[in-house]
Amino acid sequence: MEKRADYIQSIEIKALWKGGKHIIWTLQPDVNILSGINGVGKSTIINHSAMMLSAIDRGEIVPESAPQGVKIKLMPEDATYIKFDVIRSFDRPLLHSDLLEKLSDSRVKTELDWQIYRLQKRYLDYQVNMGNRIIELLTSGNPDDQMRAAEVSRPKTQFQDMIDRLFADTCKKIDRKSNEIQFIQDMGTMTETITPYQLSSGEKQMLAILLTVLVENREKYALLMDEPEISLHIDWQQQLIDLIRQLNPNVQIILSTHSPALIMDGWMSNVTEVNEISN
């Protein structure tokens, strides 16, 4: 019988690179920040963990596509799988010909565009589920459910308000009348509707992260990010962890970073150096 985990308890990699370090990283349920100099293995640890989680999610007993020597311990220990998301930060051109052939939207040209393209469908599904839940509560006949119905849409409004504040310097606001994510840019003399694919790399990155967190609907899950500060302004770096946790206080954040700004707001005790977990 399948049982979903609340969070990842530990990550073990028996040989980081061939014949290399033995990694044992014990994780906290809320925020985990992996730090270290270039080349020490931060990205490799995050990527190997994501590959193994994907294999577990597919139910593969001997995951052929997962890296060898990687072990993930879940909590509770008898859990068989965990919900998770992986955020890729690099806005490189989309080179996979098979992906390009499947796309009907020619505006999708980079890896961040591809993430946002997939998130649009998840956002639509999230809104449908939210609407169904509101209808269910409003028609239940229970006066308390009327109050609960008002709370159901609060995370979406919170997300929209966050994005509007972050993008205020470039006069962009989310179009709240649209079912898809798009923006209204008011430059004073003219107002223009723009798509998320027209945003800067930093704006796309922040949108992808916060939208990923929103559509998980405050459920317990793990969010893996490799150097999420890339392209983000230092003020956005400093706010990132708190913004994520405001949207979903139940998320387990697992990230690697070079940036001191990410830990400025009280997360210093959640930082682990790669050499501290290496044998």
N, C-alpha and C positions, 0 to 999 in steps of 0.2 A: 504493500500500500504506500502511495506517495505521501510524503510529508514535507511541507515547505519550511525552510529554515528562517530564523529571525535575522541572523547575521553570520558573517564568516568569522570563525574563532581564530584560525591560524592558516598561514600559507607556508608550505615547506617546498623547497626546491633542492633536490639532492646534489645537483651539479649545475650551477649557474655558468653557462658556457661549458664546453667539453673539458672535463677534468678540473673544473673551476670550483668556486665557492659553494659551500653548503649553507643554504639560507633557511632560517626558521624565524618567521615573523608572526608574533602573537598580536592580534588586533583588538582594538577597542570597538564597542558597538556603535559609536557615533562617528568620530573623525580620526583618520589615520593618514599621516603625512610622511612620505618617504623622501629623504634628502641625501645629498652626496655630490661629489665632484663629477664632472663629465666622464663617461666611460666606466663608472663604477658598477653599473647594472640596474639603475632605477627603472628605465623603460623596459628592460628585459623582464624584470620581476612583474611589472604591471601587465605586460603583453602575454607572458606565459600564464599568468593567473587568469586572464580573460579567455585565453584559448582553452584552458582546462574547464572553466565554468561553462563555456559553450558546449564542450563535450558532455559534461554532466547534464546540462539542460536537454541535450538530445537523448539522454538515457543510455549512452554507450558505456557498457561495463569495461571494455578495453578500448578507450577512445583512440582510434588510429590517427586522428588529426591533432591530438593533444600532445604537448611536449612531454617527453619521458622524464620521470623523476620528480614530477610536480604532484603534490598532495595538498588538498584543501579540506580543512576540518570545519564542519558547520556546527552551528548552535541553534537548537539542541542537537546533540550528537547523533540521534537517530533520524535526523532529517535526511531526505533523499535528494533535495534540490533547493535552489535559492533563486529568487527573482533578481535580475541584475541588468544594468545598462553600462555601456562603454562609450565614453566621449573621446573622439579623436580630435586633436587640436590643430593639426596642420592643414592649411587651406591650399593644398596642392591641386594641380589640374587633374581632372578625372580621366584616367588613362585606360581603364578596363573597357575594352571594346564590347564585351558582352553586356555590360551595364548600359553603355551608351545606346546600344541597339534597342534595349528594352524601354528606354525612356521616351515618353511622348512630349516631354517638356524640354525644349532646346535651351532654356535659361539655366539648366543645371549643368554647370561646367567644372565645379571643383568638389573636393571631398566634403567640405562643409555644406555646399549646396545639396549634395546627395543626402547628408544627414537630415537637413531641414526638409527636403522633399519627402523622405520617409516619415518624418515627424508630423507632417501635415495630415496624413491619414490617421495617425495615432491621436492627433488633436481632435479630428472630426469624431472618431470613435469615443473619445473621452467626453465630448459634448453631448453625444447621443445618450451615453450611459448616465451622465449627469441629469439630462432632461427627463429620462425615464424615472430616475430616482426621485426627482422633485414631484413629478406627477403622482407617483406611488404614495409619497408622504402627504400631498395635498388632498388626496382622495381617500385617505385612510379613515377619516372621521375622528381621529384623535387630535385634540387641541395641541398637545405637545409636539406632534409631528408637523404642525404648521410652522412652528418655530424652527424645527430641524431642517425644514425645506429651505429656509432662508440661509442656513449655514452651508448647504451643499454647494452653492455657487461661489462661496467666499474665496476659495483658493484661486479660482479663475480670475476673479476681480483683483486679488492680491498680485497675481502674476502680471496682469495688464498694467497695474499701477507701478510695479517694479520696473517694467520695461519702459514705460513712459518717463519715469524719473531718470533712468540710465541714459535714454536717448534724447533728453531734453535739450542738450547743447546743440544738437543738429536739427532741432525742431521737428522731430518725428514722434508720432503717437500711433499706437495700435488702432486700427479701424475696428471699433467694437461692434459695428453692424455687420461685419463680414464673418462667415463661418470658418474661413481659412485665415491664416496669419498673413496680413498685409498691413501697410502703414500709410498714414496720412502725413505728408510733410508740408507744413505751413511756413513759407518763407516771407510772409507779409504781403508781397505783391501778387503771389500766386500760390495755389494749393495743388499738390500733386499726390496721386496714389502711387506707391511704389511697392514692389514685391520684396520678400526677404532676400532674394538673390541679388538685389541691387545694393544691399548693405555692405559696409566695410567688413574686412575679415574679423576685426574685434567684435563688431556688432553681431555678426553671424554666430560667432563663437559663444557669446553670452546668451543669445537667443536660443541656440541649440541646447546649452546646458540647462537653462531654466525651464525650457519647454519640456525637455526630457524628464525633469524632476516633477513638473506639474502633472503630466499624463499618467504618472504612477499612482496618482490619487491618494497620496499620504499613506500608502502601504509600506510595510517593511521590505526593504530591498537594498542591494549593494550598488553603489555608483563608483565605477573605476574611471580615473582620468589620468592621462599621462601629460604632465606639464601643461595644465589648463591655462596658465598665465600667458602663454604665447599669444601675442597680438592684443592682449588686454591692457588698457591704461592702468597705471599703478593704483588709482583710486578704485577701479573695478576689481583689481586683484585683491585689495584689502577687504572689500565687501563680499567677495565670492562665497566663502564658506557660510557666512551668516545668512546670505540671501537664500542659499540652497536649503538651509535648515529652517528658515522661516516658512518656505513653501512646503517642506516635508520634514518635520522633526524626527521621523522614524527612519530616515535614510542612513545607511552606513557609508560614509565617504572614504574612499581609498584612492590616494593620489600621490604622484611624484612631482617634485618641484625644485627649481633653482631659486625661486623668488622669496626673499624675506617678507615681502608685503603680504603674502597669503597668511602668515602667522602673526601679523601685527595685532589682531583683535583677540588676543587671549588664547591662541592655539599652540603656544610654544611647547606645552607639556605633551602635545599629541604628535610631536615630530620624532621620527626615528631615523638615525643615520644608518646607511647600508652596512657600514663596518660594525655596527652594534648587533646586527642579526646574522653576521657571517662567521662561519668556522673555516 
